[in-house]
Amino acid sequence: EEPRCESSSDAVTRNAFITVYRTLKHPKILYPVLILTALLSMPIASEPLRMYFVEELKFSASFLGVMDAMCTVAGAIGLIVYAGTIAESPMQGVFFWCTIVVIICNLWLVLLVTGVSRELGIDDKVFVFSDKMVNNVVAAICSNTIYTYAACICPRGVEGMTFAAMTGLFNLGGAFSALMSTSLIDIFDVHCDEDAGGKLSNCRFANLWHLVAVTALSNVVPLIFIS
């Protein structure tokens, strides 16, 4: 009886993996997952920008904490917006416009780094806060679009495995993004020296706007999958 149980268990596991594979191959899931994975694979300038906020713009730790907390609220707002107005929209259009908004928001930060926003009379904190909020709303809309379609066509019994497989692909994209981001940071020499106590000094932000522009424009690549 014991070998028979093992054989049955193996068959169930194998069938579950086959079902997940077929689910992820479905065009309504595969293409959105590829698009979002491509978006997550693009380099970002978040770490250099955070150093810039602290060392150059003198943002306090409390303000950054509040901003991070409000980003979570923005994600909830994105879910509400998706459920209320976008859930029935064509998936291709949703991802296209989400990508365009992400590109614009990231390029928008060039105005902050170059000081143009201050010349226009826009407060630095208001500028950064609004940009972060919009980005997180858009990110929530994109991710919920995929998860909704996956929930609609995913067979019963493998929902957890399907979600785990999708999350694994997204994490892989994030790891690739971190690798490219580090390379670009070195290329543009956007760094701060750190002493033994962890205090930053001698920050080099001269090429930060180049880094921000390149990372923003790299998000054009996922549009290839959308088209």
Accessible surface in RSA format (square Angstrom, percent):
REM  Atomic radii and reference values for relative SASA: ProtOr
REM  Chains: A
REM  Algorithm: Lee & Richards
REM  Probe-radius: 1.40
REM  Slices: 20
REM RES _ NUM      All-atoms   Total-Side   Main-Chain    Non-polar    All polar
REM                ABS   REL    ABS   REL    ABS   REL    ABS   REL    ABS   REL
RES GLU A   1   156.64  89.9 124.16  93.9  32.48  77.3  39.03  75.5 117.62  96.0
RES GLU A   2   131.80  75.7 124.29  94.0   7.51  17.9  44.13  85.4  87.66  71.6
RES PRO A   3    98.76  72.0  92.94  84.7   5.82  21.2  94.70  78.2   4.06  25.2
RES ARG A   4   162.57  68.3 155.53  79.3   7.04  16.8  73.05  99.8  89.53  54.3
RES CYS A   5    85.33  64.5  76.72  85.6   8.60  20.2  28.97  73.4  56.36  60.8
RES GLU A   6   105.87  60.8 101.98  77.2   3.89   9.3  38.97  75.4  66.90  54.6
RES SER A   7    71.75  60.6  62.80  83.8   8.95  20.6  29.69  63.2  42.06  58.9
RES SER A   8    64.87  54.8  57.07  76.2   7.80  18.0  31.75  67.6  33.12  46.4
RES SER A   9    63.50  53.7  56.26  75.1   7.25  16.7  30.44  64.8  33.06  46.3
RES ASP A  10    88.49  62.0  84.47  84.1   4.01   9.5  21.77  51.2  66.72  66.5
RES ALA A  11    32.04  29.5  31.93  49.3   0.11   0.3  31.93  45.0   0.11   0.3
RES VAL A  12    97.33  64.0  94.73  85.8   2.60   6.3  96.22  83.6   1.12   3.0
RES THR A  13    66.15  47.0  62.37  63.2   3.78   9.0  44.57  59.9  21.58  32.6
RES ARG A  14   136.01  57.1 131.10  66.8   4.91  11.7  58.48  79.9  77.53  47.0
RES ASN A  15    84.43  58.2  82.49  79.7   1.94   4.7  24.97  60.1  59.46  57.5
RES ALA A  16    18.03  16.6  14.09  21.7   3.94   9.0  17.62  24.8   0.41   1.1
RES PHE A  17   122.59  61.3 118.77  73.6   3.82   9.9 119.11  72.2   3.48  10.0
RES ILE A  18    67.96  38.7  65.68  48.9   2.28   5.5  67.85  48.9   0.11   0.3
RES THR A  19    39.71  28.2  38.09  38.6   1.62   3.9  15.59  20.9  24.13  36.5
RES VAL A  20     9.65   6.4   9.65   8.7   0.00   0.0   9.65   8.4   0.00   0.0
RES TYR A  21   133.65  62.4 130.65  74.3   3.00   7.8  98.18  73.8  35.46  43.7
RES ARG A  22   167.77  70.4 157.89  80.5   9.88  23.5  49.06  67.1 118.70  71.9
RES THR A  23     8.67   6.2   2.27   2.3   6.40  15.3   6.36   8.5   2.31   3.5
RES LEU A  24    30.49  17.0  29.80  21.3   0.69   1.7  29.99  21.1   0.50   1.3
RES LYS A  25   112.33  54.8 101.72  62.4  10.60  25.2  52.77  47.5  59.56  63.4
RES HIS A  26    72.12  39.4  67.10  46.6   5.02  12.8  45.84  47.2  26.28  30.6
RES PRO A  27    75.87  55.3  74.14  67.6   1.73   6.3  74.72  61.7   1.15   7.1
RES LYS A  28   105.53  51.5 104.47  64.1   1.06   2.5  51.58  46.4  53.95  57.5
RES ILE A  29     0.13   0.1   0.13   0.1   0.00   0.0   0.13   0.1   0.00   0.0
RES LEU A  30    61.63  34.3  61.31  43.9   0.31   0.8  61.63  43.3   0.00   0.0
RES TYR A  31   123.12  57.5 122.65  69.8   0.47   1.2  78.03  58.6  45.09  55.6
RES PRO A  32     1.26   0.9   1.26   1.2   0.00   0.0   1.26   1.0   0.00   0.0
RES VAL A  33     3.79   2.5   3.79   3.4   0.00   0.0   3.79   3.3   0.00   0.0
RES LEU A  34    68.08  37.9  66.28  47.4   1.80   4.5  66.28  46.5   1.80   4.8
RES ILE A  35     8.81   5.0   8.81   6.6   0.00   0.0   8.81   6.3   0.00   0.0
RES LEU A  36    15.37   8.6  15.37  11.0   0.00   0.0  15.37  10.8   0.00   0.0
RES THR A  37    23.61  16.8  23.61  23.9   0.00   0.0  23.25  31.2   0.36   0.5
RES ALA A  38    11.64  10.7   6.15   9.5   5.48  12.5  11.26  15.9   0.37   1.0
RES LEU A  39    23.41  13.0  14.19  10.2   9.22  23.2  14.45  10.1   8.96  24.1
RES LEU A  40    73.10  40.7  65.21  46.7   7.89  19.8  68.79  48.3   4.31  11.6
RES SER A  41    13.86  11.7  13.86  18.5   0.00   0.0   6.71  14.3   7.15  10.0
RES MET A  42    20.03  10.4  19.60  13.0   0.44   1.0  17.12  14.6   2.92   3.9
RES PRO A  43     9.08   6.6   7.64   7.0   1.44   5.2   7.64   6.3   1.44   8.9
RES ILE A  44    95.42  54.3  92.09  68.6   3.33   8.0  93.99  67.7   1.42   3.9
RES ALA A  45     6.77   6.2   1.77   2.7   5.00  11.4   1.77   2.5   5.00  13.2
RES SER A  46    48.23  40.8  39.41  52.6   8.82  20.3  33.32  70.9  14.91  20.9
RES GLU A  47   115.02  66.0 114.09  86.3   0.93   2.2  49.36  95.5  65.65  53.6
RES PRO A  48     0.92   0.7   0.92   0.8   0.00   0.0   0.92   0.8   0.00   0.0
RES LEU A  49    15.06   8.4  15.06  10.8   0.00   0.0  15.06  10.6   0.00   0.0
RES ARG A  50    83.96  35.3  83.66  42.6   0.29   0.7  33.47  45.7  50.48  30.6
RES MET A  51    43.42  22.5  40.76  27.0   2.66   6.3  27.71  23.6  15.71  20.8
RES TYR A  52     9.62   4.5   9.62   5.5   0.00   0.0   5.38   4.0   4.23   5.2
RES PHE A  53     5.31   2.7   5.31   3.3   0.00   0.0   5.31   3.2   0.00   0.0
RES VAL A  54    57.87  38.1  53.05  48.0   4.82  11.6  53.05  46.1   4.82  13.1
RES GLU A  55    46.37  26.6  38.19  28.9   8.18  19.5   4.74   9.2  41.63  34.0
RES GLU A  56    99.06  56.9  80.71  61.1  18.36  43.7  10.10  19.5  88.96  72.6
RES LEU A  57    27.56  15.3   6.99   5.0  20.56  51.7  10.64   7.5  16.92  45.5
RES LYS A  58   149.89  73.1 127.63  78.3  22.27  53.0  92.25  83.0  57.65  61.4
RES PHE A  59     9.11   4.6   3.00   1.9   6.10  15.9   3.00   1.8   6.10  17.5
RES SER A  60    52.65  44.5  43.42  57.9   9.23  21.3  46.43  98.9   6.22   8.7
RES ALA A  61    88.44  81.3  69.12 106.7  19.32  43.9  72.47 102.1  15.97  42.3
RES SER A  62    81.59  68.9  66.18  88.3  15.40  35.5  57.14 121.7  24.45  34.3
RES PHE A  63    35.98  18.0  31.34  19.4   4.64  12.1  35.83  21.7   0.15   0.4
RES LEU A  64    10.03   5.6  10.03   7.2   0.00   0.0  10.03   7.0   0.00   0.0
RES GLY A  65    38.85  47.9   0.00   N/A  38.85  47.9  32.10  88.1   6.75  15.1
RES VAL A  66    87.63  57.7  84.14  76.2   3.48   8.4  86.74  75.4   0.89   2.4
RES MET A  67     1.20   0.6   0.74   0.5   0.46   1.1   0.90   0.8   0.30   0.4
RES ASP A  68    66.07  46.3  59.23  59.0   6.84  16.2  28.46  67.0  37.61  37.5
RES ALA A  69    58.73  54.0  47.52  73.3  11.22  25.5  55.87  78.7   2.86   7.6
RES MET A  70    63.02  32.6  63.02  41.7   0.00   0.0  37.15  31.6  25.87  34.3
RES CYS A  71    18.96  14.3  16.98  18.9   1.98   4.7  11.80  29.9   7.17   7.7
RES THR A  72   104.27  74.2  91.83  93.1  12.44  29.7  74.72 100.4  29.55  44.7
RES VAL A  73    67.91  44.7  65.17  59.0   2.74   6.6  67.91  59.0   0.00   0.0
RES ALA A  74     0.00   0.0   0.00   0.0   0.00   0.0   0.00   0.0   0.00   0.0
RES GLY A  75    21.96  27.1   0.00   N/A  21.96  27.1  18.98  52.1   2.98   6.7
RES ALA A  76    53.45  49.1  45.91  70.8   7.55  17.2  51.04  71.9   2.41   6.4
RES ILE A  77    69.23  39.4  69.23  51.6   0.00   0.0  69.23  49.9   0.00   0.0
RES GLY A  78     0.00   0.0   0.00   N/A   0.00   0.0   0.00   0.0   0.00   0.0
RES LEU A  79    89.54  49.9  89.54  64.1   0.00   0.0  89.54  62.9   0.00   0.0
RES ILE A  80   121.36  69.1 117.03  87.2   4.33  10.4 119.69  86.2   1.67   4.5
RES VAL A  81    53.09  34.9  49.12  44.5   3.96   9.6  53.09  46.1   0.00   0.0
RES TYR A  82     9.63   4.5   9.63   5.5   0.00   0.0   8.40   6.3   1.23   1.5
RES ALA A  83    71.13  65.4  45.89  70.8  25.24  57.4  48.38  68.1  22.75  60.3
RES GLY A  84    62.11  76.6   0.00   N/A  62.11  76.6  30.86  84.7  31.24  70.0
RES THR A  85   105.83  75.3  73.27  74.3  32.56  77.6  78.53 105.5  27.30  41.3
RES ILE A  86    37.37  21.3  36.58  27.3   0.78   1.9  36.58  26.3   0.78   2.1
RES ALA A  87    35.84  32.9  20.75  32.0  15.09  34.3  20.75  29.2  15.09  40.0
RES GLU A  88   170.17  97.7 140.09 106.0  30.08  71.6  68.45 132.4 101.72  83.0
RES SER A  89    40.01  33.8  31.95  42.6   8.06  18.6  15.38  32.7  24.64  34.5
RES PRO A  90   103.89  75.7  92.98  84.8  10.91  39.7 103.64  85.6   0.24   1.5
RES MET A  91    33.48  17.3  28.90  19.1   4.59  10.9  29.31  24.9   4.18   5.5
RES GLN A  92   108.43  60.6 101.40  74.1   7.03  16.7  37.74  80.3  70.69  53.6
RES GLY A  93    28.13  34.7   0.00   N/A  28.13  34.7  26.57  72.9   1.56   3.5
RES VAL A  94    13.63   9.0   5.88   5.3   7.75  18.7  12.28  10.7   1.36   3.7
RES PHE A  95     0.49   0.2   0.49   0.3   0.00   0.0   0.49   0.3   0.00   0.0
RES PHE A  96    73.26  36.7  73.26  45.4   0.00   0.0  73.26  44.4   0.00   0.0
RES TRP A  97   158.35  63.5 158.13  76.5   0.21   0.5 133.62  71.2  24.73  40.1
RES CYS A  98     9.48   7.2   7.48   8.3   2.00   4.7   1.67   4.2   7.81   8.4
RES THR A  99     0.00   0.0   0.00   0.0   0.00   0.0   0.00   0.0   0.00   0.0
RES ILE A 100    43.05  24.5  43.04  32.1   0.01   0.0  43.04  31.0   0.01   0.0
RES VAL A 101    47.93  31.5  47.58  43.1   0.35   0.8  47.93  41.6   0.00   0.0
RES VAL A 102    26.14  17.2  26.14  23.7   0.00   0.0  26.14  22.7   0.00   0.0
RES ILE A 103    15.09   8.6  15.09  11.2   0.00   0.0  15.09  10.9   0.00   0.0
RES ILE A 104   100.07  56.9  98.43  73.3   1.64   3.9  99.31  71.5   0.76   2.1
RES CYS A 105    12.73   9.6  11.40  12.7   1.32   3.1   1.32   3.4  11.40  12.3
RES ASN A 106    32.15  22.2  32.15  31.1   0.00   0.0   5.75  13.8  26.40  25.5
RES LEU A 107    61.58  34.3  57.14  40.9   4.44  11.2  57.38  40.3   4.20  11.3
RES TRP A 108   107.33  43.1 104.63  50.6   2.70   6.3  96.94  51.7  10.39  16.8
RES LEU A 109    14.72   8.2  14.72  10.5   0.00   0.0  14.72  10.3   0.00   0.0
RES VAL A 110    24.28  16.0  24.28  22.0   0.00   0.0  24.28  21.1   0.00   0.0
RES LEU A 111    48.12  26.8  48.12  34.4   0.00   0.0  48.12  33.8   0.00   0.0
RES LEU A 112     0.00   0.0   0.00   0.0   0.00   0.0   0.00   0.0   0.00   0.0
RES VAL A 113    18.70  12.3   4.63   4.2  14.07  33.9   4.63   4.0  14.07  38.2
RES THR A 114    63.86  45.4  29.05  29.4  34.81  83.0  36.37  48.9  27.49  41.6
RES GLY A 115     9.49  11.7   0.00   N/A   9.49  11.7   7.85  21.5   1.64   3.7
RES VAL A 116    53.63  35.3  53.63  48.6   0.01   0.0  53.63  46.6   0.01   0.0
RES SER A 117     0.07   0.1   0.03   0.0   0.04   0.1   0.07   0.1   0.00   0.0
RES ARG A 118   104.82  44.0  87.23  44.5  17.59  41.9  50.21  68.6  54.61  33.1
RES GLU A 119   149.16  85.6 110.09  83.3  39.06  93.0  47.54  91.9 101.62  83.0
RES LEU A 120   116.58  64.9  84.66  60.6  31.92  80.2  90.14  63.3  26.44  71.2
RES GLY A 121    68.04  83.9   0.00   N/A  68.04  83.9  35.80  98.3  32.24  72.2
RES ILE A 122    55.79  31.7  49.85  37.1   5.94  14.3  54.04  38.9   1.76   4.8
RES ASP A 123    82.21  57.6  69.26  68.9  12.94  30.6  31.54  74.2  50.67  50.5
RES ASP A 124    23.53  16.5  21.62  21.5   1.91   4.5   6.41  15.1  17.12  17.1
RES LYS A 125    86.46  42.2  85.97  52.8   0.49   1.2  42.44  38.2  44.02  46.9
RES VAL A 126    93.12  61.3  89.35  80.9   3.77   9.1  92.83  80.7   0.30   0.8
RES PHE A 127     2.88   1.4   1.46   0.9   1.41   3.7   2.88   1.7   0.00   0.0
RES VAL A 128     0.75   0.5   0.75   0.7   0.00   0.0   0.75   0.7   0.00   0.0
RES PHE A 129    62.50  31.3  62.50  38.7   0.00   0.0  62.50  37.9   0.00   0.0
RES SER A 130    50.67  42.8  46.31  61.8   4.35  10.0  40.60  86.5  10.07  14.1
RES ASP A 131     7.42   5.2   3.23   3.2   4.19   9.9   4.19   9.9   3.23   3.2
RES LYS A 132    61.25  29.9  61.25  37.6   0.00   0.0  19.33  17.4  41.92  44.7
RES MET A 133    33.50  17.3  33.44  22.1   0.06   0.1  33.09  28.1   0.41   0.5
RES VAL A 134    65.77  43.3  63.54  57.5   2.23   5.4  65.77  57.1   0.00   0.0
RES ASN A 135    32.46  22.4  29.51  28.5   2.96   7.1  15.17  36.5  17.29  16.7
RES ASN A 136    44.76  30.9  41.95  40.5   2.81   6.8   2.10   5.1  42.66  41.2
RES VAL A 137    29.59  19.5  29.59  26.8   0.00   0.0  29.59  25.7   0.00   0.0
RES VAL A 138    12.33   8.1  12.33  11.2   0.00   0.0  12.33  10.7   0.00   0.0
RES ALA A 139    57.19  52.6  47.69  73.6   9.49  21.6  54.19  76.3   3.00   7.9
RES ALA A 140    12.53  11.5   6.92  10.7   5.62  12.8  11.92  16.8   0.61   1.6
RES ILE A 141    13.01   7.4  13.01   9.7   0.00   0.0  13.01   9.4   0.00   0.0
RES CYS A 142     3.36   2.5   3.36   3.8   0.00   0.0   0.88   2.2   2.49   2.7
RES SER A 143    30.09  25.4  29.92  39.9   0.17   0.4  18.41  39.2  11.68  16.4
RES ASN A 144    32.52  22.4  32.43  31.3   0.10   0.2   0.68   1.6  31.84  30.8
RES THR A 145     1.70   1.2   1.70   1.7   0.00   0.0   1.70   2.3   0.00   0.0
RES ILE A 146     0.08   0.0   0.07   0.1   0.02   0.0   0.08   0.1   0.00   0.0
RES TYR A 147    66.40  31.0  61.82  35.2   4.59  11.9  48.04  36.1  18.36  22.6
RES THR A 148    54.01  38.4  49.24  49.9   4.78  11.4  40.08  53.8  13.94  21.1
RES TYR A 149    47.22  22.0  46.91  26.7   0.31   0.8  27.80  20.9  19.42  23.9
RES ALA A 150     6.98   6.4   6.89  10.6   0.09   0.2   6.98   9.8   0.00   0.0
RES ALA A 151    77.66  71.4  48.92  75.5  28.74  65.4  56.71  79.9  20.95  55.5
RES CYS A 152   100.76  76.2  61.52  68.6  39.24  92.2  25.07  63.5  75.69  81.6
RES ILE A 153    54.65  31.1  30.38  22.6  24.27  58.5  37.63  27.1  17.02  46.2
RES CYS A 154    18.18  13.8   3.66   4.1  14.52  34.1   3.05   7.7  15.13  16.3
RES PRO A 155    53.90  39.3  42.26  38.5  11.64  42.3  53.90  44.5   0.00   0.0
RES ARG A 156   225.07  94.5 200.29 102.1  24.78  59.0  74.44 101.7 150.63  91.3
RES GLY A 157    71.51  88.2   0.00   N/A  71.51  88.2  37.91 104.0  33.60  75.2
RES VAL A 158    11.08   7.3  10.22   9.2   0.87   2.1  11.08   9.6   0.00   0.0
RES GLU A 159    87.67  50.3  82.34  62.3   5.32  12.7  52.36 101.3  35.30  28.8
RES GLY A 160    55.06  67.9   0.00   N/A  55.06  67.9  42.33 116.2  12.72  28.5
RES MET A 161    66.12  34.2  58.25  38.6   7.87  18.7  45.40  38.6  20.72  27.4
RES THR A 162     3.00   2.1   3.00   3.0   0.00   0.0   3.00   4.0   0.00   0.0
RES PHE A 163   109.35  54.7 107.82  66.8   1.53   4.0 108.98  66.1   0.37   1.1
RES ALA A 164    61.85  56.9  49.20  75.9  12.65  28.8  53.87  75.9   7.98  21.1
RES ALA A 165    34.86  32.1  19.76  30.5  15.10  34.3  31.73  44.7   3.13   8.3
RES MET A 166     1.15   0.6   1.15   0.8   0.00   0.0   0.00   0.0   1.15   1.5
RES THR A 167    44.42  31.6  44.42  45.0   0.00   0.0  44.12  59.3   0.30   0.4
RES GLY A 168    37.36  46.1   0.00   N/A  37.36  46.1  30.38  83.4   6.99  15.6
RES LEU A 169    70.35  39.2  69.03  49.4   1.32   3.3  69.25  48.6   1.10   3.0
RES PHE A 170    18.68   9.3  15.66   9.7   3.02   7.9  15.96   9.7   2.73   7.8
RES ASN A 171    97.90  67.5  87.25  84.3  10.65  25.7  28.80  69.3  69.10  66.8
RES LEU A 172   118.51  66.0 114.00  81.6   4.51  11.3 117.79  82.7   0.72   1.9
RES GLY A 173     1.77   2.2   0.00   N/A   1.77   2.2   1.77   4.9   0.00   0.0
RES GLY A 174    29.90  36.9   0.00   N/A  29.90  36.9  24.32  66.7   5.58  12.5
RES ALA A 175    62.10  57.1  46.82  72.3  15.28  34.8  54.61  76.9   7.49  19.8
RES PHE A 176   101.31  50.7  97.00  60.1   4.32  11.2 100.58  61.0   0.73   2.1
RES SER A 177     4.99   4.2   4.99   6.7   0.00   0.0   3.29   7.0   1.71   2.4
RES ALA A 178    57.62  53.0  50.43  77.8   7.19  16.4  56.46  79.5   1.16   3.1
RES LEU A 179   118.21  65.8 112.92  80.8   5.30  13.3 117.69  82.7   0.53   1.4
RES MET A 180    50.98  26.4  48.61  32.2   2.38   5.7  21.05  17.9  29.94  39.7
RES SER A 181     9.17   7.8   9.13  12.2   0.04   0.1   9.17  19.5   0.00   0.0
RES THR A 182    78.57  55.9  77.77  78.8   0.80   1.9  53.22  71.5  25.35  38.3
RES SER A 183    52.60  44.4  47.04  62.8   5.56  12.8  28.15  59.9  24.45  34.3
RES LEU A 184    31.77  17.7  31.77  22.7   0.00   0.0  31.77  22.3   0.00   0.0
RES ILE A 185    26.22  14.9  26.22  19.5   0.00   0.0  26.22  18.9   0.00   0.0
RES ASP A 186    83.45  58.5  66.14  65.8  17.30  40.9  27.22  64.1  56.23  56.1
RES ILE A 187   125.98  71.7  94.76  70.6  31.22  75.2 102.33  73.7  23.65  64.2
RES PHE A 188    39.33  19.7  37.84  23.4   1.49   3.9  39.33  23.8   0.00   0.0
RES ASP A 189    65.87  46.1  62.81  62.5   3.06   7.2  22.04  51.9  43.83  43.7
RES VAL A 190     0.16   0.1   0.02   0.0   0.14   0.3   0.02   0.0   0.14   0.4
RES HIS A 191    56.73  31.0  56.54  39.3   0.20   0.5  31.60  32.6  25.14  29.3
RES CYS A 192    19.84  15.0   0.00   0.0  19.84  46.6   0.00   0.0  19.84  21.4
RES ASP A 193    61.51  43.1  57.08  56.8   4.43  10.5  26.08  61.4  35.43  35.3
RES GLU A 194   119.31  68.5  85.49  64.7  33.82  80.5  20.91  40.4  98.40  80.3
RES ASP A 195    76.83  53.8  58.87  58.6  17.96  42.5  44.04 103.6  32.79  32.7
RES ALA A 196   120.02 110.4  69.98 108.0  50.04 113.8  83.01 116.9  37.01  98.0
RES GLY A 197    77.17  95.2   0.00   N/A  77.17  95.2  39.77 109.1  37.41  83.8
RES GLY A 198    38.35  47.3   0.00   N/A  38.35  47.3  17.99  49.4  20.36  45.6
RES LYS A 199   151.53  73.9 144.10  88.4   7.43  17.7  93.56  84.2  57.97  61.8
RES LEU A 200    45.41  25.3  36.26  25.9   9.15  23.0  36.26  25.5   9.15  24.6
RES SER A 201    60.77  51.4  53.83  71.8   6.94  16.0  42.52  90.5  18.25  25.6
RES ASN A 202   101.48  70.0  78.49  75.9  22.99  55.4  28.98  69.7  72.50  70.1
RES CYS A 203    38.79  29.3  10.30  11.5  28.49  67.0   7.83  19.8  30.96  33.4
RES ARG A 204    81.52  34.2  76.63  39.1   4.90  11.7  52.07  71.2  29.46  17.9
RES PHE A 205    26.31  13.2  15.13   9.4  11.18  29.1  15.68   9.5  10.63  30.4
RES ALA A 206    88.75  81.6  60.80  93.8  27.96  63.6  74.06 104.3  14.69  38.9
RES ASN A 207    57.46  39.6  56.18  54.3   1.27   3.1   1.75   4.2  55.71  53.8
RES LEU A 208     0.00   0.0   0.00   0.0   0.00   0.0   0.00   0.0   0.00   0.0
RES TRP A 209   101.10  40.6 101.10  48.9   0.00   0.0  86.30  46.0  14.80  24.0
RES HIS A 210    66.47  36.3  63.96  44.5   2.51   6.4  47.13  48.6  19.34  22.5
RES LEU A 211     0.05   0.0   0.05   0.0   0.00   0.0   0.05   0.0   0.00   0.0
RES VAL A 212     2.33   1.5   2.33   2.1   0.00   0.0   2.33   2.0   0.00   0.0
RES ALA A 213    18.59  17.1  18.59  28.7   0.00   0.0  18.59  26.2   0.00   0.0
RES VAL A 214    59.74  39.3  56.83  51.4   2.92   7.0  58.04  50.4   1.70   4.6
RES THR A 215     7.63   5.4   6.93   7.0   0.70   1.7   2.56   3.4   5.07   7.7
RES ALA A 216     0.00   0.0   0.00   0.0   0.00   0.0   0.00   0.0   0.00   0.0
RES LEU A 217    96.07  53.5  89.82  64.3   6.24  15.7  90.11  63.3   5.96  16.0
RES SER A 218    21.84  18.5  13.02  17.4   8.81  20.3  21.42  45.6   0.42   0.6
RES ASN A 219     8.98   6.2   8.98   8.7   0.00   0.0   0.00   0.0   8.98   8.7
RES VAL A 220    70.26  46.2  70.26  63.6   0.00   0.0  70.26  61.0   0.00   0.0
RES VAL A 221    66.45  43.7  65.29  59.1   1.17   2.8  66.45  57.7   0.00   0.0
RES PRO A 222     0.00   0.0   0.00   0.0   0.00   0.0   0.00   0.0   0.00   0.0
RES LEU A 223    33.49  18.7  30.36  21.7   3.13   7.9  30.66  21.5   2.83   7.6
RES ILE A 224   124.69  71.0 112.93  84.1  11.76  28.4 115.86  83.4   8.84  24.0
RES PHE A 225    98.68  49.4  75.57  46.8  23.11  60.1  81.59  49.5  17.10  48.9
RES ILE A 226    13.10   7.5   5.93   4.4   7.17  17.3   7.34   5.3   5.77  15.6
RES SER A 227   120.85 102.1  59.64  79.6  61.22 141.0  62.60 133.3  58.25  81.6
END  Absolute sums over single chains surface
CHAIN  1 A    12604.4      10640.1       1964.3       8482.6       4121.9
END  Absolute sums over all chains
TOTAL         12604.4      10640.1       1964.3       8482.6       4121.9
